[in-house]
């Protein structure tokens, strides 16, 4: 097994493309689904859907910063 020195450890980066692609696709779907959530906001399912969309979109927004 290869041991990494400090210089090699500093250049290690993660692949963030999968997460970014998920966020782009989710945002596109959330725009359409958001209309359904607004139509069912009187229903607790609408509250849950709104909370789920808000939580995932907040995570995507924080990741982009």
Secondary structure, DSSP 8 states (H G I E B T S, - for coil): -----HHHHHT-----HHHHHHHHHHHHHHHHHHHHHHHTTTSHHHHHHHHHHHHHHHHHHHHH-
